[in-house]
Amino acid sequence: MLILASLLTAATGHADGTSTKKPSKNKVDFGFGDTPPLPKADGMANTKVDDPDADQTKKPADPKAVKYELVSVQHAQQFNMRGEKYEPKYVIPKIDVANLPMTVPPFHTLVQVRSSDRLGAAIEVRLLDPRGAQVVSSQGALVFGGHDEAEFLVDWDPFTLKMSGTYNVEVSVAGQVIGKKPFPVQQELRASLVATQPQDAGGPPPAPEPEPKQNWP
């Protein structure tokens, strides 16, 4: 009997019949299959995209990287809108002055800019005197509206000219100078001319031709 009790105790682990089962070392299968090990923080790979096109799509558009071309600069007393374009009325190819300094009355300048990228940007138009000093300037926004060319109209307030010579209209887009156009200022001494050629006796000298009237300036 003593031998039988010893055998029972060895089989169950306790003399009172309670069983003490050691936990199993076998893995429990939940049906998810084998999962890969999690990477360590110091061993994670840097997933850098080498495609340059993919990088460009993530960056905002930069107007400084866009090409702009100055098409034309026109001056007129008035511009009328025809369709989607401005048309000049009373074109001003140059400024004629009699005395200097002189205050120029208001007029308008139309700037045309071309860009195949059609990206709107800030624009600045400056009038420079023959020495390169700024006389007046105007800033605004250049909007293409789905076209390769955009127009920017400047309404100049009266300003003073102090010298004659070749002035320049400088156009900058997105902070970059894209071109200059000359704008001459000529000083004319409007003295009356008297005919000195011989005349027939008894006949009055011919009257001088009237000077054409200048509406501007």
DOSETI-157196 format. One line per 3 residues: number of its first residue (from 1); their letters; for each residue x, y, z of N, C-alpha, C. Coordinates in Angstrom, 2 decimals, decimal comma, padded with zeros to 5 digits. Layout:
REM DOSETI-157196
NUM = A = X Y Z X Y Z X Y Z | ...
//
This chain:
REM DOSETI-157196
1 = MLI = 000,83 -001,21 000,00 000,00 000,00 000,00 000,86 001,25 000,00 | 001,91 001,22 000,70 002,80 002,38 000,75 003,43 002,64 -000,59 | 003,72 001,55 -001,29 004,32 001,70 -002,63 003,33 002,29 -003,58
4 = LAS = 002,02 001,86 -003,48 000,96 002,38 -004,36 000,71 003,85 -004,11 | 000,74 004,32 -002,88 000,54 005,73 -002,56 001,65 006,59 -003,10 | 002,87 006,04 -003,05 004,01 006,79 -003,57 003,89 006,97 -005,06
7 = LLT = 003,40 005,93 -005,72 003,22 006,02 -007,18 002,14 007,03 -007,53 | 001,03 007,08 -006,76 -000,04 008,04 -007,01 000,45 009,47 -006,79 | 001,27 009,63 -005,72 001,78 010,97 -005,44 002,70 011,43 -006,54
10 = AAT = 003,49 010,54 -007,09 004,40 010,92 -008,19 003,65 011,25 -009,45 | 002,51 010,58 -009,67 001,74 010,81 -010,91 000,94 012,08 -010,85 | 000,34 012,42 -009,69 -000,55 013,59 -009,58 000,17 014,81 -009,06
13 = GHA = 001,23 014,66 -008,30 002,00 015,76 -007,76 001,61 016,09 -006,35 | 000,42 015,70 -005,89 -000,02 015,97 -004,52 -000,68 014,72 -003,98 | -000,55 014,59 -002,69 -001,14 013,43 -002,05 -002,63 013,53 -002,00
16 = DGT = -003,21 014,74 -002,00 -004,65 014,88 -001,90 -005,34 014,74 -003,23 | -004,61 014,43 -004,28 -005,25 014,17 -005,60 -005,31 015,35 -006,50 | -004,86 016,55 -006,04 -004,91 017,73 -006,92 -003,78 017,65 -007,92
19 = STK = -004,07 018,13 -009,14 -003,10 018,02 -010,23 -002,44 019,38 -010,47 | -001,15 019,38 -010,66 -000,39 020,60 -010,97 000,25 020,42 -012,33 | -000,37 021,02 -013,40 000,11 020,83 -014,77 000,97 022,02 -015,17
22 = KPS = 002,16 021,74 -015,63 003,05 022,80 -016,07 002,57 023,40 -017,38 | 002,74 024,71 -017,55 002,29 025,33 -018,81 003,07 024,78 -019,98 | 002,36 024,65 -021,08 002,97 024,09 -022,28 003,83 025,13 -022,98
25 = KNK = 004,94 024,69 -023,51 005,84 025,58 -024,24 005,50 025,67 -025,71 | 004,48 024,95 -026,17 004,10 025,00 -027,59 003,34 026,29 -027,90 | 003,57 026,89 -029,11 002,90 028,12 -029,53 001,44 027,85 -029,84
28 = VDF = 000,59 028,84 -029,50 -000,83 028,74 -029,76 -001,12 029,33 -031,13 | -001,74 028,61 -032,01 -002,05 029,07 -033,36 -003,44 029,69 -033,39 | -003,50 031,02 -033,66 -004,79 031,71 -033,76 -005,29 031,78 -035,19
31 = GFG = -004,59 031,21 -036,11 -005,08 031,19 -037,49 -004,61 032,37 -038,32 | -003,70 033,22 -037,80 -003,23 034,38 -038,56 -001,98 034,07 -039,38 | -001,41 032,92 -039,22 -000,19 032,61 -039,93 001,01 033,24 -039,24
34 = DTP = 002,16 033,07 -039,85 003,39 033,62 -039,27 003,48 035,10 -039,57 | 003,71 035,91 -038,56 003,85 037,36 -038,72 005,32 037,72 -038,67 | 005,79 038,66 -039,53 007,21 039,03 -039,52 007,56 039,79 -038,25
37 = PLP = 008,79 039,72 -037,86 009,19 040,44 -036,62 009,16 041,94 -036,84 | 008,84 042,68 -035,79 008,80 044,13 -035,86 010,21 044,68 -035,96 | 010,42 045,70 -036,82 011,78 046,27 -036,94 012,13 047,09 -035,73
40 = KAD = 013,42 047,12 -035,43 013,90 047,94 -034,33 014,02 049,39 -034,77 | 013,98 050,28 -033,80 014,01 051,70 -034,11 015,32 052,10 -034,78 | 016,43 051,44 -034,37 017,71 051,82 -034,93 018,02 051,10 -036,24
43 = GMA = 017,11 050,23 -036,66 017,36 049,49 -037,89 016,35 049,77 -038,97 | 015,51 050,80 -038,80 014,50 051,11 -039,78 015,16 051,74 -040,99 | 014,70 051,34 -042,18 015,27 051,84 -043,42 014,66 053,18 -043,78
46 = NTK = 015,44 054,07 -044,41 014,98 055,38 -044,84 014,36 055,25 -046,23 | 013,03 055,38 -046,30 012,32 055,20 -047,57 012,32 056,51 -048,32 | 013,40 056,84 -049,03 013,54 058,07 -049,79 013,15 057,83 -051,24
49 = VDD = 012,38 058,72 -051,79 011,95 058,61 -053,17 012,99 059,25 -054,05 | 013,52 058,47 -055,00 014,55 058,96 -055,89 013,99 059,56 -057,18 | 012,68 059,47 -057,38 012,08 059,99 -058,60 011,98 061,51 -058,51
52 = PDA = 012,66 062,27 -059,36 012,59 063,74 -059,25 011,21 064,29 -059,54 | 010,47 063,63 -060,42 009,11 064,11 -060,74 008,21 063,99 -059,53 | 008,39 062,92 -058,75 007,56 062,75 -057,55 007,85 063,83 -056,53
55 = DQT = 009,12 064,25 -056,43 009,48 065,31 -055,49 008,88 066,65 -055,92 | 008,87 066,93 -057,23 008,36 068,20 -057,71 006,87 068,35 -057,47 | 006,14 067,24 -057,53 004,70 067,34 -057,31 004,38 067,67 -055,86
58 = KKP = 005,32 067,44 -054,95 005,08 067,73 -053,55 005,45 069,15 -053,18 | 006,25 069,81 -054,03 006,69 071,17 -053,73 005,72 072,19 -054,29 | 005,50 073,31 -053,62 004,63 074,36 -054,17 005,28 075,01 -055,38
61 = ADP = 004,45 075,54 -056,26 004,95 076,20 -057,46 005,77 077,43 -057,09 | 006,92 077,58 -057,70 007,81 078,69 -057,41 007,85 079,62 -058,61 | 007,28 080,84 -058,52 007,30 081,75 -059,67 008,69 082,09 -060,14
64 = KAV = 009,70 082,02 -059,26 011,06 082,36 -059,66 011,65 081,32 -060,62 | 011,07 080,11 -060,65 011,55 079,07 -061,55 010,82 079,07 -062,88 | 009,86 079,97 -063,04 009,06 080,05 -064,27 009,68 081,10 -065,19
67 = KYE = 009,62 080,86 -066,50 010,18 081,78 -067,48 009,10 082,74 -067,96 | 009,39 084,04 -067,88 008,49 085,09 -068,36 009,21 085,91 -069,43 | 008,44 086,33 -070,44 009,00 087,09 -071,56 008,20 088,38 -071,75
70 = LVS = 008,91 089,49 -071,84 008,26 090,77 -072,08 007,95 090,89 -073,57 | 006,66 091,05 -073,89 006,22 091,12 -075,29 006,22 092,56 -075,78 | 005,54 093,45 -075,07 005,44 094,83 -075,52 005,08 095,75 -074,37
73 = VQH = 005,36 097,05 -074,60 004,97 098,11 -073,68 004,40 099,24 -074,51 | 003,14 099,61 -074,26 002,46 100,66 -075,01 002,00 101,76 -074,06 | 002,06 103,00 -074,56 001,59 104,15 -073,80 000,48 104,83 -074,60
76 = AQQ = -000,56 105,25 -073,91 -001,67 105,92 -074,57 -002,43 106,75 -073,55 | -003,21 107,70 -074,10 -004,06 108,49 -073,20 -005,22 107,66 -072,68 | -005,58 106,61 -073,40 -006,73 105,80 -073,01 -006,59 104,41 -073,61
79 = FNM = -007,09 103,40 -072,90 -007,18 102,02 -073,40 -008,61 101,54 -073,23 | -009,14 100,97 -074,31 -010,49 100,42 -074,28 -010,43 098,91 -074,38 | -011,30 098,23 -073,61 -011,34 096,78 -073,61 -012,18 096,29 -074,80
82 = RGE = -011,57 095,44 -075,62 -012,25 094,79 -076,73 -012,12 093,29 -076,57 | -013,20 092,66 -076,17 -013,13 091,23 -075,88 -012,31 091,00 -074,63 | -011,18 090,30 -074,79 -010,27 090,05 -073,68 -008,97 090,83 -073,82
85 = KYE = -008,92 091,78 -074,76 -007,71 092,55 -075,02 -007,99 094,04 -074,88 | -006,93 094,79 -074,55 -006,99 096,24 -074,50 -006,55 096,81 -075,85 | -007,21 097,86 -076,28 -006,83 098,57 -077,50 -006,51 100,02 -077,15
88 = PKY = -005,36 100,52 -077,62 -004,96 101,90 -077,26 -005,75 102,93 -078,06 | -005,97 104,07 -077,45 -006,59 105,22 -078,10 -005,74 106,44 -077,79 | -005,30 107,16 -078,84 -004,36 108,27 -078,70 -003,02 107,76 -078,15
91 = VIP = -002,31 107,03 -079,01 -001,03 106,43 -078,63 000,00 107,52 -078,33 | 000,85 107,28 -077,36 001,91 108,21 -076,96 003,25 107,54 -077,24 | 003,87 107,77 -078,40 005,17 107,14 -078,68 006,32 107,79 -077,93
94 = KID = 006,18 109,09 -077,58 007,22 109,82 -076,86 006,58 111,00 -076,15 | 007,36 111,67 -075,31 006,88 112,84 -074,59 007,66 114,06 -075,08 | 006,95 115,05 -075,56 007,55 116,31 -075,99 007,33 117,36 -074,91
97 = VAN = 008,41 117,98 -074,47 008,31 119,00 -073,43 008,95 120,28 -073,95 | 008,41 121,41 -073,51 008,96 122,71 -073,89 009,91 123,24 -072,83 | 009,54 123,08 -071,59 010,36 123,57 -070,48 010,54 122,45 -069,45
100 = LPM = 011,65 122,48 -068,79 011,94 121,51 -067,75 012,33 122,25 -066,47 | 011,93 121,77 -065,31 011,10 120,58 -065,09 009,65 120,79 -065,53 | 008,96 119,67 -065,78 007,59 119,72 -066,28 006,78 118,59 -065,66
103 = TVP = 005,55 118,90 -065,27 004,64 117,89 -064,73 003,85 117,26 -065,86 | 003,97 115,95 -065,98 003,29 115,21 -067,04 001,87 114,88 -066,58 | 000,87 115,13 -067,41 -000,50 114,78 -067,03 -000,70 113,27 -066,99
106 = PFH = -001,81 112,81 -066,44 -002,03 111,36 -066,34 -002,09 110,69 -067,71 | -001,57 109,46 -067,77 -001,69 108,62 -068,96 -001,61 107,17 -068,51 | -001,64 106,25 -069,50 -001,71 104,82 -069,18 -000,61 104,06 -069,92
109 = TLV = -000,15 102,98 -069,31 000,84 102,09 -069,90 000,33 100,66 -069,84 | 000,36 099,98 -070,99 -000,08 098,58 -071,07 001,14 097,69 -071,29 | 001,31 096,72 -070,39 002,43 095,78 -070,46 001,89 094,40 -070,80
112 = QVR = 002,51 093,75 -071,80 002,13 092,39 -072,19 003,28 091,44 -071,88 | 002,96 090,34 -071,20 003,95 089,35 -070,79 003,49 087,98 -071,26 | 004,45 087,18 -071,76 004,15 085,82 -072,23 004,85 084,80 -071,35
115 = SSD = 004,13 083,69 -071,07 004,69 082,57 -070,31 003,90 081,31 -070,63 | 004,59 080,26 -071,07 003,91 079,00 -071,36 003,47 078,28 -070,08 | 004,07 078,65 -068,94 003,67 078,04 -067,67 002,37 078,62 -067,12
118 = RLG = 002,03 079,84 -067,55 000,76 080,49 -067,16 000,61 080,60 -065,65 | 001,69 080,83 -064,97 001,64 080,95 -063,51 001,62 082,42 -063,13 | 000,57 082,84 -062,46 000,44 084,22 -062,03 001,51 084,59 -061,01
121 = AAI = 001,89 085,86 -061,01 002,94 086,31 -060,10 002,82 087,82 -059,92 | 003,61 088,34 -059,00 003,65 089,78 -058,76 004,42 090,46 -059,90 | 003,97 091,65 -060,29 004,61 092,41 -061,36 004,85 093,84 -060,88
124 = EVR = 005,97 094,40 -061,33 006,32 095,79 -061,01 006,78 096,48 -062,28 | 006,25 097,69 -062,51 006,62 098,50 -063,67 007,24 099,79 -063,14 | 008,47 100,08 -063,61 009,17 101,28 -063,16 009,59 102,13 -064,35
127 = LLD = 009,47 103,45 -064,19 009,97 104,39 -065,18 011,30 104,95 -064,67 | 012,37 104,73 -065,46 013,71 105,15 -065,07 014,17 106,30 -065,95 | 014,82 107,28 -065,36 015,32 108,41 -066,14 016,60 108,01 -066,87
130 = PRG = 017,18 108,88 -067,71 018,39 108,51 -068,47 019,57 108,09 -067,60 | 019,60 108,50 -066,33 020,69 108,09 -065,44 020,41 106,77 -064,75 | 019,19 106,23 -064,92 018,83 104,97 -064,27 018,10 105,13 -062,97
133 = AQV = 017,83 106,36 -062,54 017,09 106,59 -061,29 015,59 106,42 -061,53 | 014,91 105,92 -060,51 013,47 105,71 -060,62 012,71 107,02 -060,54 | 011,76 107,19 -061,45 010,87 108,36 -061,44 009,55 107,99 -060,77
136 = VSS = 008,89 106,96 -061,27 007,64 106,45 -060,70 007,64 104,94 -060,84 | 006,77 104,27 -060,09 006,64 102,82 -060,18 005,22 102,41 -059,85 | 004,86 101,20 -060,27 003,53 100,65 -059,99 003,66 099,14 -059,81
139 = QGA = 002,94 098,60 -058,82 002,96 097,16 -058,55 001,56 096,58 -058,66 | 001,50 095,29 -058,95 000,21 094,61 -059,04 000,40 093,12 -059,22 | -000,65 092,45 -059,70 -000,64 091,00 -059,92 -000,83 090,70 -061,39
142 = LVF = -000,04 089,76 -061,90 -000,12 089,33 -063,29 -000,95 088,05 -063,34 | -002,07 088,08 -064,09 -003,00 086,95 -064,16 -003,13 086,52 -065,62 | -002,88 085,23 -065,90 -002,91 084,73 -067,27 -004,30 084,24 -067,67
145 = GGH = -005,06 083,66 -066,76 -006,42 083,26 -067,08 -006,52 082,22 -068,17 | -005,60 081,26 -068,21 -005,67 080,19 -069,19 -005,04 080,51 -070,53 | -004,39 081,67 -070,67 -003,73 082,06 -071,91 -002,22 082,18 -071,69
148 = DEA = -001,47 082,14 -072,80 -000,01 082,27 -072,71 000,43 083,71 -072,51 | -000,45 084,67 -072,77 -000,12 086,09 -072,62 -001,05 086,74 -071,60 | -000,48 087,64 -070,82 -001,24 088,39 -069,82 -000,95 089,86 -070,00
151 = EFL = -001,94 090,71 -069,69 -001,80 092,15 -069,82 -001,93 092,80 -068,45 | -001,12 093,83 -068,25 -001,15 094,59 -066,99 -001,22 096,06 -067,34 | -002,27 096,73 -066,90 -002,52 098,13 -067,23 -002,16 099,01 -066,04
154 = VDW = -001,33 100,02 -066,30 -000,89 100,96 -065,27 -001,55 102,31 -065,52 | -002,15 102,87 -064,49 -002,73 104,22 -064,55 -001,78 105,16 -063,81 | -001,03 105,94 -064,58 -000,05 106,83 -063,96 -000,71 108,11 -063,47
157 = DPF = -000,39 108,51 -062,27 -000,76 109,83 -061,76 000,25 110,86 -062,28 | -000,08 112,14 -062,23 000,88 113,15 -062,69 002,21 113,05 -061,96 | 003,31 113,18 -062,71 004,64 113,18 -062,11 005,51 114,18 -062,86
160 = TLK = 006,66 114,50 -062,29 007,51 115,57 -062,82 008,74 114,99 -063,52 | 009,01 115,53 -064,71 010,22 115,20 -065,45 011,22 116,34 -065,27 | 012,46 116,00 -064,99 013,48 117,01 -064,73 014,53 117,10 -065,83
163 = MSG = 014,56 116,12 -066,74 015,56 116,14 -067,80 015,00 115,45 -069,04 | 015,58 115,76 -070,18 015,22 115,10 -071,42 016,18 113,94 -071,67 | 015,86 113,13 -072,66 016,70 111,97 -072,98 015,86 110,72 -073,12
166 = TYN = 016,54 109,58 -073,15 015,86 108,30 -073,30 015,56 107,70 -071,93 | 014,29 107,73 -071,57 013,83 107,05 -070,37 013,58 105,58 -070,71 | 013,48 104,74 -069,69 013,22 103,31 -069,90 012,12 102,84 -068,97
169 = VEV = 011,25 101,98 -069,51 010,23 101,32 -068,72 010,75 099,92 -068,39 | 011,00 099,68 -067,11 011,54 098,40 -066,65 010,42 097,55 -066,06 | 010,34 096,29 -066,50 009,28 095,38 -066,05 009,92 094,21 -065,29
172 = SVA = 009,43 093,96 -064,08 009,90 092,84 -063,26 008,71 091,95 -062,91 | 008,91 090,63 -063,00 007,89 089,65 -062,64 008,51 088,67 -061,66 | 007,82 088,46 -060,55 008,30 087,56 -059,49 009,68 087,98 -059,00
175 = GQV = 009,94 089,28 -058,96 011,20 089,79 -058,46 012,35 089,76 -059,44 | 012,10 089,33 -060,68 013,15 089,24 -061,69 012,86 090,22 -062,83 | 013,88 091,00 -063,25 013,71 091,92 -064,37 013,66 091,12 -065,66
178 = IGK = 012,57 091,27 -066,42 012,40 090,50 -067,66 012,61 091,36 -068,90 | 012,77 092,67 -068,75 013,03 093,49 -069,93 012,82 094,96 -069,68 | 013,33 095,77 -070,64 013,16 097,22 -070,62 012,76 097,69 -072,01
181 = KPF = 011,96 098,76 -072,04 011,56 099,38 -073,30 011,82 100,88 -073,22 | 012,42 101,47 -074,27 012,73 102,91 -074,23 011,47 103,76 -074,35 | 011,53 104,93 -073,72 010,42 105,89 -073,74 011,05 107,28 -073,83
184 = PVQ = 011,24 107,82 -075,07 011,98 109,08 -075,24 011,22 110,28 -074,68 | 011,98 111,20 -074,14 011,48 112,51 -073,70 012,31 113,56 -074,44 | 011,66 114,33 -075,32 012,34 115,31 -076,15 011,93 116,72 -075,76
187 = QEL = 012,92 117,58 -075,65 012,65 118,98 -075,34 012,73 119,79 -076,64 | 011,65 120,50 -076,93 011,57 121,28 -078,16 011,45 122,76 -077,81 | 012,32 123,56 -078,41 012,22 125,01 -078,26 011,29 125,52 -079,36
190 = RAS = 010,08 125,86 -079,01 009,05 126,20 -079,99 009,13 127,68 -080,34 | 010,20 128,06 -081,06 010,36 129,45 -081,51 009,74 129,60 -082,89 | 009,14 130,75 -083,12 008,51 131,00 -084,42 009,59 131,25 -085,48
193 = LVA = 009,42 130,68 -086,63 010,35 130,85 -087,73 009,81 131,89 -088,69 | 010,67 132,81 -089,16 010,28 133,87 -090,08 010,95 133,60 -091,43 | 010,17 133,68 -092,51 010,71 133,41 -093,84 011,68 134,50 -094,24
196 = TQP = 012,85 134,15 -094,74 013,88 135,11 -095,13 014,11 135,14 -096,63 | 013,40 134,30 -097,38 013,60 134,29 -098,83 012,98 135,54 -099,45 | 013,55 136,03 -100,55 013,04 137,28 -101,15 011,61 137,13 -101,61
199 = QDA = 010,86 138,25 -101,49 009,47 138,26 -101,88 009,28 139,25 -103,03 | 008,20 139,08 -103,74 007,87 140,00 -104,82 007,54 141,37 -104,23 | 007,99 142,41 -104,92 007,72 143,78 -104,46 006,25 144,05 -104,40
202 = GGP = 005,87 144,70 -103,33 004,48 145,07 -103,19 003,61 143,99 -102,59 | 004,11 142,78 -102,54 003,29 141,70 -101,99 003,62 141,44 -100,54 | 002,64 141,16 -099,72 002,89 140,88 -098,30 003,56 139,52 -098,15
205 = PPA = 004,39 139,37 -097,15 005,03 138,06 -096,92 003,99 137,01 -096,56 | 004,23 135,79 -096,96 003,26 134,74 -096,63 003,20 134,50 -095,13 | 002,05 134,20 -094,68 001,86 133,92 -093,25 002,50 132,59 -092,90
208 = PEP = 003,15 132,52 -091,77 003,75 131,24 -091,36 002,68 130,18 -091,13 | 003,07 128,93 -091,42 002,13 127,82 -091,22 001,86 127,65 -089,73 | 000,60 127,45 -089,41 000,27 127,27 -087,98 000,90 126,01 -087,43
211 = EPK = 001,35 126,09 -086,21 001,97 124,94 -085,55 000,89 123,95 -085,15 | 001,09 122,68 -085,46 000,06 121,69 -085,10 -000,15 121,66 -083,60 | -001,39 121,53 -083,22 -001,74 121,53 -081,82 -001,42 120,18 -081,20
214 = QNW = -000,88 120,23 -080,01 -000,56 119,03 -079,27 -001,58 118,90 -078,12 | -002,33 117,78 -078,16 -003,30 117,54 -077,09 -002,65 116,99 -075,82 | -001,49 116,37 -076,00 -000,82 115,75 -074,83 000,66 115,81 -075,07
217 = P = 001,47 116,17 -074,11 001,02 116,63 -072,79 000,62 118,09 -072,81
//
